[in-house]
Amino acid sequence: MKKKQWPGWGPGEQAEQHYLVQPRVLAGGGDVRHVSEFPRASGWRDKSISGGPLFMESPDRTVRIAYDPCVLPGGWTIHGRADGGNGEWSAHLGRQTPVEIVAGLTDALTRPRSAHAPNVWAPLQEQNWHTRSKGEHYVATSPDGTAWMQYHQDADGSTMWWTGAKDEQGNGWTAHFTPNTPMHLVQAFSTELASPDHVMRPRGHVPHSAQIRTWSVSVKPSQLSAWQQARITAARAATWARDSPRSTRPRTSARPYTPAGGARTRR
C-alpha cells in the first residue's frame, strides 16, 4: 500500500494515516464533534455532564440533541417539542450512523426553513436510487443495495420513516423518524444519506467490510483542525447573518475535504 504525502507541510508536525471511505453509509460512526460543534457554534447550549453523554439544547429550548453510546441500543436522539404548526417529534439514529449523515439533520436544525416544499425522495432519485411502492410503503434503495429509506404505513394508519444501511456481513445501522418530524429535516438527512462523496476515518476506525472502498492519505493534525474550524466558522457566520438581517456581510461556507490534485491511493 502506498501512502500519499500532503503538499506544503511545515517542520515539526507528524502526519497521520487516514482513509477515505466509500460508500459513506458503511464508514462507521466517526468523530462525534463533527455533529456537536456546529450547533454549539450556532448558539446552542451544551448541557452535557463532564464524562457523560452529549446533550445539547436549542436557544429557544424547543429541540434537543443527545448522543449516548453506553446504553442499549445507544446512539443519537433528536427530540422536538410540539409547537403551533407541528406536533412533538423525534428521530433515533444508531451508533454506527456516520456523523456526516447525522449532521445533515442536525445542521439543518440551526437554519431557517426553505420557502420551497421539501421532497425527501428528490436527493435519492438524483443519485439514481431505485424507488418502488410496496403496498402502503414507499421504498428507495441505493444502487449498490447497501442502504435504504422507507416510508412505512401500518394498517391502523400510523406512519414512520425508516432508514439504514447494512453490508453482506450484517454490519450497519438503522434510524427512524416519527411521523411529525419536519419534512425539511428528513430531506436534509436523505441528502447526506445519498451523497456520493467519500468520508474520512483515521487508521483503526475503518469497518471491516468487503463492500467498502478505501484510499490511504497522510494528513497533519493541523489540517484536521482546520477542516473542523471551517465548519465552526460557517456556523458562526450563518448565525451572525441571520441575527443581522440588514448586514451585507458575506457568509462563509465550509469546503469538503478533497485530496490535492485529485490523486488517491486505493486500498
N, C-alpha and C positions, 0 to 999 in steps of 0.2 A: 504494500500500500504506500502510495506517495503522499507526502504532506505538502499542502500549499502554503507558501510564505506570503504574509501580508506586506504590501509595499509601504514604504515610508515609516518603518519602525525607528524609534529612538533608542538610545542606550539605556540599560538598567531596568528593562521590563521584559519578563519572560513570557513568551507566547504559550498559549494553552490549546490543546487539541479539542475541537468541537466537530460536530457533524450536522450537515444539512440533511433534513429528512423529508421524504415524500412517500406516500401521501400524508398530509399533516394530521389527518384523523387518527392515525395509528402511531403518532410520535410520542405518546405518553403525556403525563400532566404538565411537566415543565415548572418554571420558576413562578411561584405564586405572586411575586412582586410585579410581574408583568400585568396582572389584573389590579392589584391593590393600589399601586402608585398613581394610576390615572385618576380614579375618583378622589384620592387624597389630595392631589394637586388641583382638583376641581372644587375643593372646598368641603368635601365630605368629612364627617367626624370619624376618627379612628377610635373605637371604643373597645379595642382588643385588650385583654388582660395579659400582662407580661408572661410569656411562656405558654399561653393558652391559644385557643383557636382565633382566627381572624374574625373581626366583627366591625362592620362599618355602617354608618347611617347617613342618609342624605341630609342636606342642610335644612329641609323642611320636615324631616323626620318621618316621611311617608314611605321610604324604601330602605331596606336593609340588605347588606351583602354579608354572608357568613361562609367561612371555609373551615371545616373540621375533619382532618384525615384520621382521627383517632377513634371515631365511633363507627358503628356499622349502620348502613353501608358507607357512610362518610362521603365527603365531597363538598360541593357548593350548594348553598341555598340562597336564593334571591327572593325576597318577600316584599310585596307592595300592599299598603293599606287601601281600603276602599275609599273612593272619592266620589264626587258628584256624577262623574261620567263613566265610572268603571268600578266593578266590584273588586273585592280582595283577590289577590292572585299570588302565585308563587312558581318558581322554577327550581328544579332539583337536578343537578348535574354530577355525575360520578367522578371519583377521584382522578381517574385517568383521562378525563376530558381535557384536551390540550388547552393551555391557558390562552393561547391566541384565539381560540374559538369562544371560550368563556368571555374574553374581553370584547368580542363583538357585541355581546349583550350588555355587559356592564359599562362599556364606554358609551353606548347609546343612552344609558340612563342619565348621563350628565349633559346631554344635548337636547335642544328643543326639537319637538316633533316636526317632521317634514309636512308641508301642506299637501303632498301627494298621498293618495290612498296606498297603504302598504300592500305588498304582494309577496307572501312568503315563498311562493314557488318560483318566482322570476329568477332569483340568483341561481337556483338549482338548474333550471332549464337553460340558462345562459351557458352553463358549464356542461351541457349535454347529459344531465341526469335523466334516467328513464322514469317517466311518470305514468301511473296507471290507477284505475279505480278498482277497488275490491269491495263490492257491496257498498256499505256505508263508509268505507275507509278510502282514503286517498294516499297513495304511497309514491315516494320518489327514491330512487336508488342510484348511487354513484356508478359511473361507467365501469369501474373495476369491481363493483359488488361489495366493497368493504364498508360502506356507510349507507344509511337510510334516514328518511324523515317521513313520518306518517301522521295524518290527521285521523284520529280514531273516534268513531261514534258508536256507542252501545245502543242496544235495543230500547233502553229506557230514555234515550235522548241525551245522556251525558256524553261529553266530548273531552278529548285530551290530545295534545301534541306529544308525540313520542319519537325520539331520535337516538342515534348512536352509531357505533362502528365496531366491527369485530373482524379479526383475521381468521385464517384457517385453523389456528391452534386454539381459538376461543378467547383470545385476549382482546380486551377492548373496554368499552364504556357505554352507558346509556344515560339519557336525560329525558325529562318530561316537563311539560308546561301545563298549568291548569287552564281551563277554558277562558278565564278573564284576563290572561296575560296579554298586555297590549300588543297588537299585531306588528307594530313597527319594531318592537324589541325582538319578536320571533324572526322577523325578516333580517334584522341586524345579525342575529345568530346564524341564520341559514346562509347569509352572505359569506361569513367566515368559514362555515362548515364546507361550503362548495369551493372555496378558493383553491386554485391550483398551486399557489405559492408554497415553497418549502418553509419549514421552520427549523430552528437551530437548537441542538441539545448538546450539553457537554459530554465528554467521554465518560462512559459508565452509566449514562442515563438514557441510552437508546434502547428501546424494547427489542427483544429477540423475536423477530418475525420474518418469515420468508416473503412477506408481501410489502415490505418497505424497501426503499432505495436510499442509500446514504452516500454523501460526498464528504471527504475529510477536508477540514480547513483549520488553519492555525490563527488564533485570534488573541490579541492582547487584552488584559483586563480593562485597560483604559478605554478600549473600543467598545467593550460590552457596556461599560458605564455610560459612554457617550450615546449609545443607542437607547438605553433606558432613559437618559436625561432628555433625549429628543421627544419621547412620549410625554414626559412631565412638562416640558416647555410647551408642547402643543396643547395640553390640557389647561395650563395656566393662561395661555394666550386666548383660547376659546372662552374661558371663563371671564377674562378681562373684557373681551369684545362683547360678550353677552350682557355683562353688567354695565357696559358703557356703550349703549346703542348708537350714540351720536359720534362715536370715535371713528376715524378713518384708518386707525392703525391696522396694518395687515395681520392676518392670522398666520401662525406658524404651524406647519404640518410635519409630523414625524415621517421620515422616509424609511421604507422597509430595508432590511439587510439585503444587500446584493454584492456578491463577490466581485472584486475589481477585475475588469476585463472580461467577466463572464466565464472565466475558466474555473473548473471544479475537478476534483479528483474523485471518481466514483468508486465506491466500495462494492 
